[in-house]
Amino acid sequence: MGICNGRVVIVTGAGRGIGRAHALEFARQGAKVVVNDLGAEIDGRGGSTGPAGEVVDEIRAAGGEAIANGADVADFAATGELVTQTLDHFGRLDVVVNNAGFLRDRMFVGTSEEEWDAVVRVHLKGHFCLSRHAAEHWRNQSKAGEAVDARIINTSSGAGLQGSVGQSNYSAAKGGIATLTLIQAAELGRYGITSNAIAPAARTRMTEAIFTDMAAPPEGQFDENAPENISPLVVWLGSSESREVSGRVFEVKGGMIGVSDGWRDGPTVDKGARWEPDEVGAAVADVLAKAPAPQKVYGT
C-alpha cells in the first residue's frame, strides 16, 4: 500500500528522464498510470511509441497497472481524447502531471519565429490543454455532487523563475506556467482541485548537454542530479495527503525541497499626485534602494 493507492494519474513526457521517474514512482506508490509520450527527440522532432511502451512494460513487470498514450500534449482534441481514454480504461482520473517539453536554445536575437512558437506551444499550451480537459471533468463531477480530490502538478523551471541566457523561449514559457499554476489554484479550489508546480533540477537529455557538472558520481555515492530525486515530492503532491497545499511553486534537486517566493509587492513611494517626468528618476532610485537586489539570471 502506497500513498497513492488506487489513484489514477496521467504523466506527460513520461517515456524518459524525470517523467519516467514520476511514472515509476507513482506506480510503486499504488497508482494506476497513463504513460504519455510522443517519443520525440530533444528538439521535439520525430516520434516513437517505444519509450512509453517500455515504461508501461516496466510498471506491469513490477505488478502495477499502466497504459501508454502517444498524444501531442499541445493538441487540444488529442488531450481531450487522452482524458477520455483514461476514464474509459480506469474509470476515474485523479492527477495530471504536466511534464512534457523540449528545447530549442538560441540567444534571443537569433531565435526564429518557429523556434519560439514550437517551445512555447509544447510547454505553455501543452500545460493548458490537458489540464483544461481534466479540470472540466472534475468540475462536472463536483457540480453533480461527487467528492473530488484532484491534483494538477505543473513543471516550471529555475529558468522560468529567474531567467536563463540563451533560453528566452523556454524561460518565457516556464514563467507562464508558474503564473498559470497560481490562477488554477485560485479558480479550481472550489471544485476540490489543487494546482502546484515544481522547478526541478536533474540530469536529463535536456540538461546534460548544457550543464556538464551533472555527470553521475562514482558508484555508491548519492547522485544529487538523478531524476528519481524529483519524484517523491511530485508523488506526494499527487496524493490525498497534499489536499491543503495549492498555488505553490516548489524548487527541488537532490535531497533539497524549497518553496519559491515569486513576485510580491515591494517598496513604494507615493506622491499623492501625478508625477512630472523629471521627478521620476529620484523616485525610482528611492524604491530600488529599498528593494532587495534581483536574483541573478542563469548564465550571467
N, C-alpha and C positions, 0 to 999 in steps of 0.2 A: 504493500500500500504506500503510494507516494502522495505528495501534497497536491497533485493534480489528478488524482484517481478519478476516472470516469469523465473528465472534461475533454472536449473536442477542440482541437487547435489547428488553425491554418498558419503555416510558416512559409513566407515567400522567400525566394532565393535560398532554398534550403538544401540545394544539391551539394554545396561546398562551403568551406570556411565557417564563419560564425553561424550562418543559417543552419548548416548541417549539424553543428554542435547543439543549437537550440532544439532541433527536431529530435535528436537522440536523447537529450536530457528530459524533454517533455515526456517522451515515451517511457523513459526509465522511471519517471515520477507518476506513471499510470495514465497519462493522457493518450487519447487516440489522435493521430497526427495526419494532417493532409500536407504532404511534402510538395510544395510548389517550386518549380524551377524550369526556366526556359532553356537551360543548358547552353547559354551564350558564352562567348569569350569575354575577356576582361573589359573590352571596349563596347560590349553589348551586341556585337555582330555574331551571326551564326546561331546555331541552336542544336540541341541534342536532348533526347529523352533519357540518356544514360544516367546522369548524376542523380536525378530524383529517384529513378528506379533503384539505384544502388542503395540509397538511404532507406527506402522502403524495405528492401530485402534485409538490410541490417537490423531494422526495427523488428521485423517479423521473425528473424532468426533468434532474436533475444526474447521472443514471446509476446511482443507488442502488436498493436494494430495500427496500420498505416496504409494510405493510398497515395498515388502520385498524381500530379496535375502539372500540365505544361503551359498554363495560360500566361499571356503577356500581362503583367500587373498594371500596365498603363492603358489597357484596352477595357473600356467601361463595360461593354457587353460580355467580354470573356470573364471578367472578375465577377459579374453577376452570375454567370454560369458556374463559376468556381464555388460560390456560396451555395447555389442550388445542388451541385454535386455533393458537397459536404453534408447538407441536410438530408439528401436522398440516401446517402450511404450510411451515415452515422446517426441520423435522426435528430441532431442538435448541433449547435455551434456555440462555443463559449469564449474563445480567444482568437484574436487576429494579431499575428506578429508580422509587421511590415519590415522586411529586411532587404529585399532585392535591390540591386543597383549596380552601376558600373561607372568607370571613369573615362573621361577624355580630357586629360590635363593639358593646359596650354596657358601661357601668360595672357592676361586679359586682352592686350592689344592685338594678339594673334589668334584669338578664339573666333572660330567661324560661327555663323548662324546655326549651321547644322549641329556643331558640337555643343552649342548652348542648348538648343532645343532638345537634343537627344538625352542629355544628362538631366535637365530639369524635368523632362517628361517621365523618365523611369523613376526618379526619386520622388519628386513632389506630386506629380499626377498619380504615380503608382501608389503613393500613400493615400491619396484621396479615393481612388476607385474602389479598392477592396473594402476599405473602412466604411465608405458610403453605403455599399450594399449590405454589409454586416449590420451597421447601425440601423438601417431601415428595418431589417428583420427583427432586431432586438426591440426597437421602438414598437413595432406591431405586437410583439409578444407582451410588452408591458401594458399597452393600451387594452389588450384582451384580458388583462388581469393576471397574467402569468408572472411568477417571480423571475427576475432577470439578474444575473450576477456575471456580467460580461466584461471583457477586457480588450482594449486596443493598446498595443505596445509598438511604438514607433521607433525608428532608428535615425537619430540625428548624428552629429559628429562634432568633435572639437573644432573642425574646420567650419562648421555652421555656427558655433558659438563664438569663436574668436577670429575666424577668417584664416585662409591659408594661401600663401603666394603660389600662383600657378594653378589655382583651383577655383576660379571665380564662379564657374557654372555649378560645380559640386557644392561649394560653400554656400552659395545663394539658396540652392535647393534645400540643403540641410538646415539652414537658418529658418527657412519657411516651414520645414517640418516641425521644428521646435515650437514655433508660434501656433501652427495648426493644432498641436497637442494641447496647448492651453485653451484654445477655443473649443475643441472637442470635449475636454473635461468640463468646461463651464456649461455647455449646451446639453450634454448627454447624461450627466449625473442623475437627472430626474427619472431616467429610464432604467437605472441600475447598471450603467456603463461607466467604467473608468477609462481614462486615457493617460498614459505616461510615455516618456521617451527615454532612450538611452543614448549616450555618446560614448561608444566603446573604442578602446584601443587594443588591437590584437594583430597578430601576423596572419594575413590573408593574401590572396592573389593581388588584391588592390593595394596593399601596403608594403609588401616585401620588396617591390622594386623601388619604392620611394625611401623607405626607412631601413637602411642597411643594418642598423643596430638591433633589428628584431630577430636576428638569427636564433635558432634554438640553442639552449645551453647544453653543456655536457650531460650525458645520461645520469639520472639520479638527482639532478638539481631542479628546483622549481622553475618552470618555464612561465615567466610572467606575461609573455606575449602569446600564449596558447589561446586560440579562440574559445576553447572549452571553459576558460575562466569567466567569460561573459555570461554564460547561460544560466548559472544558478540564480542570479538576480532576475533575469527575464522570466524564468520558470516561476519564481516566487511572485512576480508581478502578475503572472497569468493565473495564479491560484486564488482560492477564496480568501486566503489569509490577507490579501492586499486590498480588500474592498474599501478601506478608509483612506487609501493613498491615490490621489489623482492630480493631474495637472503639474507633474514634476518631471524634470529632466535630470537623469542620473548619469554621472560620469563613472565609468568602470574600466579597470585594467588590472590584470593580475589578481592580487588579493585586496585591491582598493575599491571601495564603493564611496562615492561622494554625490552631493546634490549641487547642481549649478544654480547660482543666484539669478542669472539672467538680467534683463533690463529692469531697472527700477527708477522711480523718480529721484533725481539728485538735487544738489543745491540750486537755489533760485535767487533772483533779485527782482523786485517788483517796484517799478517807478510809480505805479498808480495812474499812469497816463501814457499816451503814445510816445515812443522813443523817437528822438531825432537820430538819423543815421550816424552822425559824428559822435553820438553818445554811446553807441552800441559796443564799440571796441572795449571801453573800460568796463562795461557791464559783463561782457563775455570773459574778460580777464579775471574778474571777481569770482564768477561762478566756477571757472576752471581751476582757480587757485584753491577752492574749497573741495573740489571733486577728487576722488582717487584717480591715479594715472590709469589710462586704458590698458587692458590686457594686451600683451604682445600678439601680433598676428604670427601664425606659424610660418617659418621661413624667413623671418626678419631678425 
